[in-house]
Amino acid sequence: HRVPMCPQSAQYGSCSLRRMSVMEALELLDQLVDESDPDVDFPNSFHAFQTAEGIRRAHPDKDWFHLVGLLHDLGKVLVLFGEPQ
């Protein structure tokens, strides 16, 4: 049986709002203040690279996991398009 599509998938799944590279999305992350870490004084993209590097050191043989660490917060850019945090 099929899982129903969530409203965000229906709204953003076609990528018709805006197309961007991963690097552009990481740069966009730097425009927001993460409500879960409001006192952090370094860019959100730094957190993504820091996470990916930490995973690479701990699991050098799992390149897919390094990528997951880099991408794990990219959905937060939707805040810039009106989604709540």
Residue pairs with C-beta under 8 A, 6 or more apart in sequence:
5 13
8 78
8 83
11 17
12 78
12 81
17 81
18 81
20 28
22 70
22 71
22 74
25 74
25 77
26 45
26 48
26 70
26 74
27 45
28 77
28 80
29 43
29 44
29 45
29 48
29 73
29 74
29 76
29 77
30 43
30 44
30 45
31 80
32 44
32 76
32 77
32 79
32 80
34 40
34 44
34 73
34 76
34 85
35 85
36 85
40 47
44 73
44 76
47 73
48 69
48 70
48 71
48 72
48 73
48 74
49 70
51 69
51 70
51 72
52 66
52 67
52 69
52 70
53 69
54 69
55 62
55 65
55 66
55 68
55 69
56 66
56 69
59 65
59 66
76 85
79 85
